[in-house]
Each structure stands twice: as structure tokens, then as C-alpha cells.
């Protein structure tokens, strides 16, 4: 993810803590997946692109099912 994403998540974490005392734990992904964006994955899949190398098989099945229903 980008530094902009981290900034948004940091703001949300601080707000959640201020409101409810909930602490946030950040778990960074491996560099191989740092570029993956759900928005891009949905767009690529919606246009018939192969996203199987970027999502878990169970996620892929649900994504394909959701895209099929929305057509």
C-alpha cells in the first residue's frame, strides 16, 4: 500500500481509540502483494482479466460470482 493509505488508516486508528479505546494493529503485507488494490482487482476482473495470481482462490470464486450476478 502507499503512504497515503497508511495516513488514512492512522487517522482511523486514532479516531477509533479516542472514541472507544480500541487499539489498531498494523500487519504489513509481503512486498509481492504491496501493489494489490481491491479497486484494481475488481476492475480487471470485471473486464475479463486474469487476477488469479493476485487473490486467494476462495476470494476469486466469490469475486467471479458477484461479478456474474451484477451483469
mmCIF file of the N, C-alpha and C atoms, coordinates in Angstrom:
data_MODEL
# 
_entry.id   MODEL 
# 
loop_
_atom_site.group_PDB 
_atom_site.id 
_atom_site.type_symbol 
_atom_site.label_atom_id 
_atom_site.label_alt_id 
_atom_site.label_comp_id 
_atom_site.label_asym_id 
_atom_site.label_entity_id 
_atom_site.label_seq_id 
_atom_site.pdbx_PDB_ins_code 
_atom_site.Cartn_x 
_atom_site.Cartn_y 
_atom_site.Cartn_z 
_atom_site.occupancy 
_atom_site.B_iso_or_equiv 
_atom_site.pdbx_formal_charge 
_atom_site.auth_seq_id 
_atom_site.auth_comp_id 
_atom_site.auth_asym_id 
_atom_site.auth_atom_id 
_atom_site.pdbx_PDB_model_num 
ATOM 1   N N  . UNK A 1 1  ? 0.832   -1.174  0.000   1.00 0.00 ? 1  UNK A N  1 
ATOM 2   C CA . UNK A 1 1  ? 0.000   0.000   0.000   1.00 0.00 ? 1  UNK A CA 1 
ATOM 3   C C  . UNK A 1 1  ? 0.882   1.244   0.000   1.00 0.00 ? 1  UNK A C  1 
ATOM 4   N N  . UNK A 1 2  ? 0.282   2.340   -0.273  1.00 0.00 ? 2  UNK A N  1 
ATOM 5   C CA . UNK A 1 2  ? 1.037   3.588   -0.350  1.00 0.00 ? 2  UNK A CA 1 
ATOM 6   C C  . UNK A 1 2  ? 1.062   4.296   0.998   1.00 0.00 ? 2  UNK A C  1 
ATOM 7   N N  . UNK A 1 3  ? 1.915   5.282   1.089   1.00 0.00 ? 3  UNK A N  1 
ATOM 8   C CA . UNK A 1 3  ? 1.978   6.054   2.332   1.00 0.00 ? 3  UNK A CA 1 
ATOM 9   C C  . UNK A 1 3  ? 0.662   6.791   2.578   1.00 0.00 ? 3  UNK A C  1 
ATOM 10  N N  . UNK A 1 4  ? -0.035  7.163   1.508   1.00 0.00 ? 4  UNK A N  1 
ATOM 11  C CA . UNK A 1 4  ? -1.349  7.801   1.652   1.00 0.00 ? 4  UNK A CA 1 
ATOM 12  C C  . UNK A 1 4  ? -2.348  6.881   2.322   1.00 0.00 ? 4  UNK A C  1 
ATOM 13  N N  . UNK A 1 5  ? -2.299  5.596   1.966   1.00 0.00 ? 5  UNK A N  1 
ATOM 14  C CA . UNK A 1 5  ? -3.180  4.613   2.609   1.00 0.00 ? 5  UNK A CA 1 
ATOM 15  C C  . UNK A 1 5  ? -2.868  4.520   4.097   1.00 0.00 ? 5  UNK A C  1 
ATOM 16  N N  . UNK A 1 6  ? -1.575  4.523   4.415   1.00 0.00 ? 6  UNK A N  1 
ATOM 17  C CA . UNK A 1 6  ? -1.190  4.437   5.820   1.00 0.00 ? 6  UNK A CA 1 
ATOM 18  C C  . UNK A 1 6  ? -1.699  5.646   6.595   1.00 0.00 ? 6  UNK A C  1 
ATOM 19  N N  . UNK A 1 7  ? -1.613  6.817   6.004   1.00 0.00 ? 7  UNK A N  1 
ATOM 20  C CA . UNK A 1 7  ? -2.084  8.028   6.684   1.00 0.00 ? 7  UNK A CA 1 
ATOM 21  C C  . UNK A 1 7  ? -3.575  7.941   7.000   1.00 0.00 ? 7  UNK A C  1 
ATOM 22  N N  . UNK A 1 8  ? -4.363  7.456   6.047   1.00 0.00 ? 8  UNK A N  1 
ATOM 23  C CA . UNK A 1 8  ? -5.805  7.303   6.267   1.00 0.00 ? 8  UNK A CA 1 
ATOM 24  C C  . UNK A 1 8  ? -6.059  6.292   7.380   1.00 0.00 ? 8  UNK A C  1 
ATOM 25  N N  . UNK A 1 9  ? -5.347  5.168   7.334   1.00 0.00 ? 9  UNK A N  1 
ATOM 26  C CA . UNK A 1 9  ? -5.514  4.138   8.365   1.00 0.00 ? 9  UNK A CA 1 
ATOM 27  C C  . UNK A 1 9  ? -5.089  4.662   9.734   1.00 0.00 ? 9  UNK A C  1 
ATOM 28  N N  . UNK A 1 10 ? -4.037  5.462   9.769   1.00 0.00 ? 10 UNK A N  1 
ATOM 29  C CA . UNK A 1 10 ? -3.570  6.032   11.033  1.00 0.00 ? 10 UNK A CA 1 
ATOM 30  C C  . UNK A 1 10 ? -4.625  6.962   11.628  1.00 0.00 ? 10 UNK A C  1 
ATOM 31  N N  . UNK A 1 11 ? -5.230  7.789   10.795  1.00 0.00 ? 11 UNK A N  1 
ATOM 32  C CA . UNK A 1 11 ? -6.296  8.680   11.267  1.00 0.00 ? 11 UNK A CA 1 
ATOM 33  C C  . UNK A 1 11 ? -7.472  7.881   11.819  1.00 0.00 ? 11 UNK A C  1 
ATOM 34  N N  . UNK A 1 12 ? -7.836  6.815   11.101  1.00 0.00 ? 12 UNK A N  1 
ATOM 35  C CA . UNK A 1 12 ? -8.946  5.979   11.551  1.00 0.00 ? 12 UNK A CA 1 
ATOM 36  C C  . UNK A 1 12 ? -8.602  5.307   12.878  1.00 0.00 ? 12 UNK A C  1 
ATOM 37  N N  . UNK A 1 13 ? -7.376  4.831   13.010  1.00 0.00 ? 13 UNK A N  1 
ATOM 38  C CA . UNK A 1 13 ? -6.950  4.180   14.246  1.00 0.00 ? 13 UNK A CA 1 
ATOM 39  C C  . UNK A 1 13 ? -7.004  5.148   15.417  1.00 0.00 ? 13 UNK A C  1 
ATOM 40  N N  . UNK A 1 14 ? -6.544  6.358   15.209  1.00 0.00 ? 14 UNK A N  1 
ATOM 41  C CA . UNK A 1 14 ? -6.564  7.351   16.282  1.00 0.00 ? 14 UNK A CA 1 
ATOM 42  C C  . UNK A 1 14 ? -7.995  7.715   16.676  1.00 0.00 ? 14 UNK A C  1 
ATOM 43  N N  . UNK A 1 15 ? -8.862  7.830   15.684  1.00 0.00 ? 15 UNK A N  1 
ATOM 44  C CA . UNK A 1 15 ? -10.267 8.131   15.966  1.00 0.00 ? 15 UNK A CA 1 
ATOM 45  C C  . UNK A 1 15 ? -10.922 6.987   16.726  1.00 0.00 ? 15 UNK A C  1 
ATOM 46  N N  . UNK A 1 16 ? -10.697 5.757   16.272  1.00 0.00 ? 16 UNK A N  1 
ATOM 47  C CA . UNK A 1 16 ? -11.265 4.595   16.956  1.00 0.00 ? 16 UNK A CA 1 
ATOM 48  C C  . UNK A 1 16 ? -10.803 4.530   18.406  1.00 0.00 ? 16 UNK A C  1 
ATOM 49  N N  . UNK A 1 17 ? -9.528  4.819   18.637  1.00 0.00 ? 17 UNK A N  1 
ATOM 50  C CA . UNK A 1 17 ? -9.013  4.779   20.003  1.00 0.00 ? 17 UNK A CA 1 
ATOM 51  C C  . UNK A 1 17 ? -9.634  5.881   20.856  1.00 0.00 ? 17 UNK A C  1 
ATOM 52  N N  . UNK A 1 18 ? -9.751  7.067   20.288  1.00 0.00 ? 18 UNK A N  1 
ATOM 53  C CA . UNK A 1 18 ? -10.326 8.191   21.034  1.00 0.00 ? 18 UNK A CA 1 
ATOM 54  C C  . UNK A 1 18 ? -11.782 7.940   21.395  1.00 0.00 ? 18 UNK A C  1 
ATOM 55  N N  . UNK A 1 19 ? -12.521 7.308   20.501  1.00 0.00 ? 19 UNK A N  1 
ATOM 56  C CA . UNK A 1 19 ? -13.951 7.087   20.713  1.00 0.00 ? 19 UNK A CA 1 
ATOM 57  C C  . UNK A 1 19 ? -14.218 5.879   21.606  1.00 0.00 ? 19 UNK A C  1 
ATOM 58  N N  . UNK A 1 20 ? -13.483 4.797   21.378  1.00 0.00 ? 20 UNK A N  1 
ATOM 59  C CA . UNK A 1 20 ? -13.843 3.554   22.062  1.00 0.00 ? 20 UNK A CA 1 
ATOM 60  C C  . UNK A 1 20 ? -12.697 2.856   22.787  1.00 0.00 ? 20 UNK A C  1 
ATOM 61  N N  . UNK A 1 21 ? -11.486 3.381   22.666  1.00 0.00 ? 21 UNK A N  1 
ATOM 62  C CA . UNK A 1 21 ? -10.354 2.726   23.311  1.00 0.00 ? 21 UNK A CA 1 
ATOM 63  C C  . UNK A 1 21 ? -9.820  1.533   22.547  1.00 0.00 ? 21 UNK A C  1 
ATOM 64  N N  . UNK A 1 22 ? -10.353 1.296   21.360  1.00 0.00 ? 22 UNK A N  1 
ATOM 65  C CA . UNK A 1 22 ? -9.902  0.169   20.539  1.00 0.00 ? 22 UNK A CA 1 
ATOM 66  C C  . UNK A 1 22 ? -8.546  0.503   19.930  1.00 0.00 ? 22 UNK A C  1 
ATOM 67  N N  . UNK A 1 23 ? -7.618  -0.403  20.100  1.00 0.00 ? 23 UNK A N  1 
ATOM 68  C CA . UNK A 1 23 ? -6.287  -0.222  19.516  1.00 0.00 ? 23 UNK A CA 1 
ATOM 69  C C  . UNK A 1 23 ? -6.222  -0.937  18.172  1.00 0.00 ? 23 UNK A C  1 
ATOM 70  N N  . UNK A 1 24 ? -5.451  -0.385  17.273  1.00 0.00 ? 24 UNK A N  1 
ATOM 71  C CA . UNK A 1 24 ? -5.297  -0.946  15.934  1.00 0.00 ? 24 UNK A CA 1 
ATOM 72  C C  . UNK A 1 24 ? -3.921  -1.583  15.812  1.00 0.00 ? 24 UNK A C  1 
ATOM 73  N N  . UNK A 1 25 ? -3.875  -2.739  15.183  1.00 0.00 ? 25 UNK A N  1 
ATOM 74  C CA . UNK A 1 25 ? -2.618  -3.420  14.904  1.00 0.00 ? 25 UNK A CA 1 
ATOM 75  C C  . UNK A 1 25 ? -2.422  -3.410  13.395  1.00 0.00 ? 25 UNK A C  1 
ATOM 76  N N  . UNK A 1 26 ? -1.281  -2.946  12.958  1.00 0.00 ? 26 UNK A N  1 
ATOM 77  C CA . UNK A 1 26 ? -0.974  -2.922  11.528  1.00 0.00 ? 26 UNK A CA 1 
ATOM 78  C C  . UNK A 1 26 ? -0.177  -4.163  11.169  1.00 0.00 ? 26 UNK A C  1 
ATOM 79  N N  . UNK A 1 27 ? -0.608  -4.840  10.140  1.00 0.00 ? 27 UNK A N  1 
ATOM 80  C CA . UNK A 1 27 ? 0.096   -6.016  9.659   1.00 0.00 ? 27 UNK A CA 1 
ATOM 81  C C  . UNK A 1 27 ? 0.466   -5.752  8.203   1.00 0.00 ? 27 UNK A C  1 
ATOM 82  N N  . UNK A 1 28 ? 1.710   -5.428  7.945   1.00 0.00 ? 28 UNK A N  1 
ATOM 83  C CA . UNK A 1 28 ? 2.096   -5.144  6.560   1.00 0.00 ? 28 UNK A CA 1 
ATOM 84  C C  . UNK A 1 28 ? 2.120   -6.426  5.734   1.00 0.00 ? 28 UNK A C  1 
ATOM 85  N N  . UNK A 1 29 ? 1.819   -6.288  4.476   1.00 0.00 ? 29 UNK A N  1 
ATOM 86  C CA . UNK A 1 29 ? 1.840   -7.452  3.588   1.00 0.00 ? 29 UNK A CA 1 
ATOM 87  C C  . UNK A 1 29 ? 3.250   -7.655  3.042   1.00 0.00 ? 29 UNK A C  1 
ATOM 88  N N  . UNK A 1 30 ? 3.438   -8.780  2.401   1.00 0.00 ? 30 UNK A N  1 
ATOM 89  C CA . UNK A 1 30 ? 4.727   -9.029  1.763   1.00 0.00 ? 30 UNK A CA 1 
ATOM 90  C C  . UNK A 1 30 ? 4.871   -8.100  0.563   1.00 0.00 ? 30 UNK A C  1 
ATOM 91  N N  . UNK A 1 31 ? 6.088   -7.748  0.201   1.00 0.00 ? 31 UNK A N  1 
ATOM 92  C CA . UNK A 1 31 ? 6.292   -6.848  -0.938  1.00 0.00 ? 31 UNK A CA 1 
ATOM 93  C C  . UNK A 1 31 ? 5.638   -7.336  -2.232  1.00 0.00 ? 31 UNK A C  1 
ATOM 94  N N  . UNK A 1 32 ? 5.513   -8.635  -2.391  1.00 0.00 ? 32 UNK A N  1 
ATOM 95  C CA . UNK A 1 32 ? 4.916   -9.171  -3.623  1.00 0.00 ? 32 UNK A CA 1 
ATOM 96  C C  . UNK A 1 32 ? 3.469   -8.733  -3.804  1.00 0.00 ? 32 UNK A C  1 
ATOM 97  N N  . UNK A 1 33 ? 2.786   -8.405  -2.710  1.00 0.00 ? 33 UNK A N  1 
ATOM 98  C CA . UNK A 1 33 ? 1.383   -8.008  -2.790  1.00 0.00 ? 33 UNK A CA 1 
ATOM 99  C C  . UNK A 1 33 ? 1.149   -6.543  -2.422  1.00 0.00 ? 33 UNK A C  1 
ATOM 100 N N  . UNK A 1 34 ? 2.191   -5.790  -2.232  1.00 0.00 ? 34 UNK A N  1 
ATOM 101 C CA . UNK A 1 34 ? 2.034   -4.409  -1.777  1.00 0.00 ? 34 UNK A CA 1 
ATOM 102 C C  . UNK A 1 34 ? 1.328   -3.517  -2.790  1.00 0.00 ? 34 UNK A C  1 
ATOM 103 N N  . UNK A 1 35 ? 1.327   -3.899  -4.043  1.00 0.00 ? 35 UNK A N  1 
ATOM 104 C CA . UNK A 1 35 ? 0.694   -3.090  -5.090  1.00 0.00 ? 35 UNK A CA 1 
ATOM 105 C C  . UNK A 1 35 ? -0.775  -3.433  -5.299  1.00 0.00 ? 35 UNK A C  1 
ATOM 106 N N  . UNK A 1 36 ? -1.244  -4.520  -4.720  1.00 0.00 ? 36 UNK A N  1 
ATOM 107 C CA . UNK A 1 36 ? -2.599  -5.006  -4.981  1.00 0.00 ? 36 UNK A CA 1 
ATOM 108 C C  . UNK A 1 36 ? -3.630  -4.070  -4.355  1.00 0.00 ? 36 UNK A C  1 
ATOM 109 N N  . UNK A 1 37 ? -4.596  -3.675  -5.158  1.00 0.00 ? 37 UNK A N  1 
ATOM 110 C CA . UNK A 1 37 ? -5.677  -2.804  -4.709  1.00 0.00 ? 37 UNK A CA 1 
ATOM 111 C C  . UNK A 1 37 ? -6.996  -3.474  -5.068  1.00 0.00 ? 37 UNK A C  1 
ATOM 112 N N  . UNK A 1 38 ? -7.919  -3.554  -4.121  1.00 0.00 ? 38 UNK A N  1 
ATOM 113 C CA . UNK A 1 38 ? -9.203  -4.209  -4.403  1.00 0.00 ? 38 UNK A CA 1 
ATOM 114 C C  . UNK A 1 38 ? -9.931  -3.526  -5.551  1.00 0.00 ? 38 UNK A C  1 
ATOM 115 N N  . UNK A 1 39 ? -9.790  -2.226  -5.644  1.00 0.00 ? 39 UNK A N  1 
ATOM 116 C CA . UNK A 1 39 ? -10.440 -1.486  -6.742  1.00 0.00 ? 39 UNK A CA 1 
ATOM 117 C C  . UNK A 1 39 ? -9.883  -1.952  -8.093  1.00 0.00 ? 39 UNK A C  1 
ATOM 118 N N  . UNK A 1 40 ? -8.565  -2.089  -8.170  1.00 0.00 ? 40 UNK A N  1 
ATOM 119 C CA . UNK A 1 40 ? -7.951  -2.537  -9.422  1.00 0.00 ? 40 UNK A CA 1 
ATOM 120 C C  . UNK A 1 40 ? -8.317  -3.987  -9.727  1.00 0.00 ? 40 UNK A C  1 
ATOM 121 N N  . UNK A 1 41 ? -8.337  -4.821  -8.698  1.00 0.00 ? 41 UNK A N  1 
ATOM 122 C CA . UNK A 1 41 ? -8.691  -6.230  -8.891  1.00 0.00 ? 41 UNK A CA 1 
ATOM 123 C C  . UNK A 1 41 ? -10.108 -6.339  -9.438  1.00 0.00 ? 41 UNK A C  1 
ATOM 124 N N  . UNK A 1 42 ? -11.060 -5.620  -8.842  1.00 0.00 ? 42 UNK A N  1 
ATOM 125 C CA . UNK A 1 42 ? -12.449 -5.661  -9.329  1.00 0.00 ? 42 UNK A CA 1 
ATOM 126 C C  . UNK A 1 42 ? -12.533 -5.183  -10.774 1.00 0.00 ? 42 UNK A C  1 
ATOM 127 N N  . UNK A 1 43 ? -11.826 -4.121  -11.093 1.00 0.00 ? 43 UNK A N  1 
ATOM 128 C CA . UNK A 1 43 ? -11.880 -3.565  -12.442 1.00 0.00 ? 43 UNK A CA 1 
ATOM 129 C C  . UNK A 1 43 ? -11.284 -4.532  -13.461 1.00 0.00 ? 43 UNK A C  1 
ATOM 130 N N  . UNK A 1 44 ? -10.145 -5.100  -13.147 1.00 0.00 ? 44 UNK A N  1 
ATOM 131 C CA . UNK A 1 44 ? -9.510  -6.057  -14.060 1.00 0.00 ? 44 UNK A CA 1 
ATOM 132 C C  . UNK A 1 44 ? -10.418 -7.262  -14.268 1.00 0.00 ? 44 UNK A C  1 
ATOM 133 N N  . UNK A 1 45 ? -10.947 -7.815  -13.176 1.00 0.00 ? 45 UNK A N  1 
ATOM 134 C CA . UNK A 1 45 ? -11.824 -8.986  -13.271 1.00 0.00 ? 45 UNK A CA 1 
ATOM 135 C C  . UNK A 1 45 ? -13.106 -8.661  -14.028 1.00 0.00 ? 45 UNK A C  1 
ATOM 136 N N  . UNK A 1 46 ? -13.667 -7.475  -13.811 1.00 0.00 ? 46 UNK A N  1 
ATOM 137 C CA . UNK A 1 46 ? -14.908 -7.084  -14.491 1.00 0.00 ? 46 UNK A CA 1 
ATOM 138 C C  . UNK A 1 46 ? -14.724 -6.998  -15.998 1.00 0.00 ? 46 UNK A C  1 
ATOM 139 N N  . UNK A 1 47 ? -13.497 -6.739  -16.420 1.00 0.00 ? 47 UNK A N  1 
ATOM 140 C CA . UNK A 1 47 ? -13.213 -6.649  -17.852 1.00 0.00 ? 47 UNK A CA 1 
ATOM 141 C C  . UNK A 1 47 ? -12.599 -7.936  -18.400 1.00 0.00 ? 47 UNK A C  1 
ATOM 142 N N  . UNK A 1 48 ? -12.746 -9.017  -17.652 1.00 0.00 ? 48 UNK A N  1 
ATOM 143 C CA . UNK A 1 48 ? -12.311 -10.330 -18.129 1.00 0.00 ? 48 UNK A CA 1 
ATOM 144 C C  . UNK A 1 48 ? -10.852 -10.649 -17.915 1.00 0.00 ? 48 UNK A C  1 
ATOM 145 N N  . UNK A 1 49 ? -10.148 -9.825  -17.161 1.00 0.00 ? 49 UNK A N  1 
ATOM 146 C CA . UNK A 1 49 ? -8.730  -10.077 -16.917 1.00 0.00 ? 49 UNK A CA 1 
ATOM 147 C C  . UNK A 1 49 ? -8.510  -11.170 -15.886 1.00 0.00 ? 49 UNK A C  1 
ATOM 148 N N  . UNK A 1 50 ? -7.334  -11.763 -15.927 1.00 0.00 ? 50 UNK A N  1 
ATOM 149 C CA . UNK A 1 50 ? -6.973  -12.841 -15.010 1.00 0.00 ? 50 UNK A CA 1 
ATOM 150 C C  . UNK A 1 50 ? -6.332  -12.253 -13.755 1.00 0.00 ? 50 UNK A C  1 
ATOM 151 N N  . UNK A 1 51 ? -6.983  -12.403 -12.634 1.00 0.00 ? 51 UNK A N  1 
ATOM 152 C CA . UNK A 1 51 ? -6.460  -11.892 -11.364 1.00 0.00 ? 51 UNK A CA 1 
ATOM 153 C C  . UNK A 1 51 ? -6.085  -13.028 -10.414 1.00 0.00 ? 51 UNK A C  1 
ATOM 154 N N  . UNK A 1 52 ? -6.030  -14.244 -10.933 1.00 0.00 ? 52 UNK A N  1 
ATOM 155 C CA . UNK A 1 52 ? -5.800  -15.414 -10.079 1.00 0.00 ? 52 UNK A CA 1 
ATOM 156 C C  . UNK A 1 52 ? -4.451  -15.379 -9.363  1.00 0.00 ? 52 UNK A C  1 
ATOM 157 N N  . UNK A 1 53 ? -3.471  -14.687 -9.908  1.00 0.00 ? 53 UNK A N  1 
ATOM 158 C CA . UNK A 1 53 ? -2.169  -14.621 -9.240  1.00 0.00 ? 53 UNK A CA 1 
ATOM 159 C C  . UNK A 1 53 ? -2.151  -13.586 -8.118  1.00 0.00 ? 53 UNK A C  1 
ATOM 160 N N  . UNK A 1 54 ? -3.220  -12.806 -7.996  1.00 0.00 ? 54 UNK A N  1 
ATOM 161 C CA . UNK A 1 54 ? -3.237  -11.726 -7.008  1.00 0.00 ? 54 UNK A CA 1 
ATOM 162 C C  . UNK A 1 54 ? -4.249  -11.920 -5.893  1.00 0.00 ? 54 UNK A C  1 
ATOM 163 N N  . UNK A 1 55 ? -5.102  -12.954 -5.977  1.00 0.00 ? 55 UNK A N  1 
ATOM 164 C CA . UNK A 1 55 ? -6.098  -13.196 -4.934  1.00 0.00 ? 55 UNK A CA 1 
ATOM 165 C C  . UNK A 1 55 ? -6.143  -14.682 -4.584  1.00 0.00 ? 55 UNK A C  1 
ATOM 166 N N  . UNK A 1 56 ? -6.565  -14.976 -3.379  1.00 0.00 ? 56 UNK A N  1 
ATOM 167 C CA . UNK A 1 56 ? -6.719  -16.360 -2.928  1.00 0.00 ? 56 UNK A CA 1 
ATOM 168 C C  . UNK A 1 56 ? -7.845  -17.009 -3.734  1.00 0.00 ? 56 UNK A C  1 
ATOM 169 N N  . UNK A 1 57 ? -7.739  -18.312 -4.033  1.00 0.00 ? 57 UNK A N  1 
ATOM 170 C CA . UNK A 1 57 ? -8.779  -18.987 -4.820  1.00 0.00 ? 57 UNK A CA 1 
ATOM 171 C C  . UNK A 1 57 ? -10.193 -18.814 -4.273  1.00 0.00 ? 57 UNK A C  1 
ATOM 172 N N  . UNK A 1 58 ? -10.367 -18.825 -2.959  1.00 0.00 ? 58 UNK A N  1 
ATOM 173 C CA . UNK A 1 58 ? -11.720 -18.661 -2.408  1.00 0.00 ? 58 UNK A CA 1 
ATOM 174 C C  . UNK A 1 58 ? -12.244 -17.250 -2.654  1.00 0.00 ? 58 UNK A C  1 
ATOM 175 N N  . UNK A 1 59 ? -11.385 -16.274 -2.663  1.00 0.00 ? 59 UNK A N  1 
ATOM 176 C CA . UNK A 1 59 ? -11.779 -14.898 -2.964  1.00 0.00 ? 59 UNK A CA 1 
ATOM 177 C C  . UNK A 1 59 ? -12.120 -14.780 -4.442  1.00 0.00 ? 59 UNK A C  1 
ATOM 178 N N  . UNK A 1 60 ? -11.333 -15.418 -5.271  1.00 0.00 ? 60 UNK A N  1 
ATOM 179 C CA . UNK A 1 60 ? -11.573 -15.376 -6.715  1.00 0.00 ? 60 UNK A CA 1 
ATOM 180 C C  . UNK A 1 60 ? -12.947 -15.936 -7.053  1.00 0.00 ? 60 UNK A C  1 
ATOM 181 N N  . UNK A 1 61 ? -13.313 -17.052 -6.432  1.00 0.00 ? 61 UNK A N  1 
ATOM 182 C CA . UNK A 1 61 ? -14.620 -17.658 -6.694  1.00 0.00 ? 61 UNK A CA 1 
ATOM 183 C C  . UNK A 1 61 ? -15.749 -16.699 -6.316  1.00 0.00 ? 61 UNK A C  1 
ATOM 184 N N  . UNK A 1 62 ? -15.640 -16.060 -5.168  1.00 0.00 ? 62 UNK A N  1 
ATOM 185 C CA . UNK A 1 62 ? -16.657 -15.100 -4.742  1.00 0.00 ? 62 UNK A CA 1 
ATOM 186 C C  . UNK A 1 62 ? -16.708 -13.876 -5.628  1.00 0.00 ? 62 UNK A C  1 
ATOM 187 N N  . UNK A 1 63 ? -15.555 -13.418 -6.069  1.00 0.00 ? 63 UNK A N  1 
ATOM 188 C CA . UNK A 1 63 ? -15.488 -12.253 -6.952  1.00 0.00 ? 63 UNK A CA 1 
ATOM 189 C C  . UNK A 1 63 ? -16.157 -12.551 -8.286  1.00 0.00 ? 63 UNK A C  1 
ATOM 190 N N  . UNK A 1 64 ? -15.832 -13.688 -8.860  1.00 0.00 ? 64 UNK A N  1 
ATOM 191 C CA . UNK A 1 64 ? -16.440 -14.079 -10.138 1.00 0.00 ? 64 UNK A CA 1 
ATOM 192 C C  . UNK A 1 64 ? -17.946 -14.215 -9.983  1.00 0.00 ? 64 UNK A C  1 
ATOM 193 N N  . UNK A 1 65 ? -18.383 -14.815 -8.886  1.00 0.00 ? 65 UNK A N  1 
ATOM 194 C CA . UNK A 1 65 ? -19.813 -14.974 -8.632  1.00 0.00 ? 65 UNK A CA 1 
ATOM 195 C C  . UNK A 1 65 ? -20.506 -13.619 -8.516  1.00 0.00 ? 65 UNK A C  1 
ATOM 196 N N  . UNK A 1 66 ? -19.911 -12.705 -7.776  1.00 0.00 ? 66 UNK A N  1 
ATOM 197 C CA . UNK A 1 66 ? -20.502 -11.370 -7.598  1.00 0.00 ? 66 UNK A CA 1 
ATOM 198 C C  . UNK A 1 66 ? -20.558 -10.613 -8.918  1.00 0.00 ? 66 UNK A C  1 
ATOM 199 N N  . UNK A 1 67 ? -19.517 -10.717 -9.711  1.00 0.00 ? 67 UNK A N  1 
ATOM 200 C CA . UNK A 1 67 ? -19.494 -10.016 -10.997 1.00 0.00 ? 67 UNK A CA 1 
ATOM 201 C C  . UNK A 1 67 ? -20.513 -10.605 -11.964 1.00 0.00 ? 67 UNK A C  1 
ATOM 202 N N  . UNK A 1 68 ? -20.707 -11.912 -11.895 1.00 0.00 ? 68 UNK A N  1 
ATOM 203 C CA . UNK A 1 68 ? -21.693 -12.569 -12.759 1.00 0.00 ? 68 UNK A CA 1 
ATOM 204 C C  . UNK A 1 68 ? -23.104 -12.127 -12.386 1.00 0.00 ? 68 UNK A C  1 
ATOM 205 N N  . UNK A 1 69 ? -23.389 -12.026 -11.087 1.00 0.00 ? 69 UNK A N  1 
ATOM 206 C CA . UNK A 1 69 ? -24.714 -11.594 -10.628 1.00 0.00 ? 69 UNK A CA 1 
ATOM 207 C C  . UNK A 1 69 ? -25.007 -10.145 -10.999 1.00 0.00 ? 69 UNK A C  1 
ATOM 208 N N  . UNK A 1 70 ? -23.983 -9.307  -11.041 1.00 0.00 ? 70 UNK A N  1 
ATOM 209 C CA . UNK A 1 70 ? -24.211 -7.879  -11.282 1.00 0.00 ? 70 UNK A CA 1 
ATOM 210 C C  . UNK A 1 70 ? -24.406 -7.535  -12.753 1.00 0.00 ? 70 UNK A C  1 
ATOM 211 N N  . UNK A 1 71 ? -24.210 -8.491  -13.637 1.00 0.00 ? 71 UNK A N  1 
ATOM 212 C CA . UNK A 1 71 ? -24.370 -8.214  -15.077 1.00 0.00 ? 71 UNK A CA 1 
ATOM 213 C C  . UNK A 1 71 ? -25.800 -8.340  -15.505 1.00 0.00 ? 71 UNK A C  1 
# 
